[in-house]
């Protein structure tokens, strides 16, 4: 009996430790991800949407492969049991970011950041209404508030949606599915392997799409934009993505999506600081319920520590 109680207590302590570590990862990645729409807006204008995405993950993949090699994990890229989840991760993640990069042709960095928070609502529908995760009333209220905040930004005056916001909305709908397969793949291989694999598979597809749909623009055609592209590749597509996959390993998809609700706050601040993009009143009004909802969603309750399986 004593041994059983000790084992149960140790399991509880480990679960709490894992959740706290996952929450810390989520907050750190939120800050780094806040740069993503800002960096991407500049690189899309300089290189084109598809070329900007291709060059960004080309540089990120090189760094990730070097890190995986130094850790002795290159062979894990060929892990048979993880292959299906890795391939599906590549499919959904690539589709998601293609949509996001194209959306930045038509809308602001702040709008994209706030709209992407709707992935929480899609996550809530997929894994709570349809799936098996359970949320408390407080968490459900948090999800509703976050949705209201995003809708304020998405529908500023009427119920028409511009193409950029619409593409970002589709990307938000894809995100929970991509996170689900990333979470499954991470149980077999490391974060470096998950990210390196998904990028490596995407590169030839993106290269073909960029060559076919956009005029050719060399990587060094705009030296100033190249610095923004390097920041996107290293800070967001290496640093933040490693933190994202690691966070998924410790907390649920819904909880991570809630924590990521702070991303648009950072984006609005960075866009103001780096681009002179002054936040619009509706963006500020929309962000407030997002923050409150995220706070509700991260309160301790019955959210599963390992997420939907």
C-alpha positions, 0 to 999 in steps of 0.5 A: 500500500505504501509503495503504491501511494509513493508511486502514485505521488511520484507520478503526480509530481512528474505530471505537474513537472511536465505540465510546468515545463510544457507551459514554460516552453509555450510562453517562450515560443509565443514570444519567438512566434510573435516575430513570425508574421513580422519577419514573413511580411517583409520577406514575402514582399521581397521574395514572393510568398512561396520563395520566402517560405522555401528560402526560410525552411532551406536555411532552417533545415540545414541548421536542423540537420547539422544539430541532428547529426551532432546529436547522432540522430540522423538515422532516426529520419528513417524510423519506420514506425514514425514514418507515417506520422512524419509524412502526415506532419509534413503534408499538413504543416507545409499546407498550413505555412503556404497558406499563411505566407500567401495570406500575408500578401493581402492582410496585416501581420497583426491580423494573421497572428490573431486569426491563427489563434482560432486554431484553439477553437478548431482544436476544441472542436476536433479533440473535445466535441468530436474527440476524447479530451475533456475541458472544464466549464472554465476552460470552455468559457476561455475558448469562447472568449478567445473565439470572440476576440478573433472574430472581432478582428476577422469581421471588423465592420461586416461579415465579409472576409478578405482573401488574406484573412480567409487563407489564415483562417483555413491555416488555423483549421489545419493547425490542430491536425498538424499538431496531432501528428507532430505529437505522435511523431515526437513519441518516437523521435526527437524534435530535431528529427521531426522538424528536419524530416518535415522540412526536407520532404517539403523542400522539393515541393516548395521549390517546384511551386515557387518556380512555377507560380512566381518569378525567380528571385535569388536569395541574395537579391535583397540583402536587407530582406535576407537579414529578416529571412535569417531571423525567421529561419533561426528564431522561428523555424528552428528555435520556436518550432523546437519549443513547440514540438517539445511543448506538445510532448508535455501538454495537450494540443488544446492547452498549447493552443491556449498558451499560444494565444499570447502570440498576437500580443507579441506580434502587435508589439513587434509590428509596431516596433519594427514596421511602424504598424500601429495596432488598430482599435479593433485589434486591441479590443480583439486581443483582450478577450484572447488574453483573458480566455488564455488565462482561463484555459491555462488554469489547473483542471482536467486537461490531459497532460499528454493530449489527444491520442 
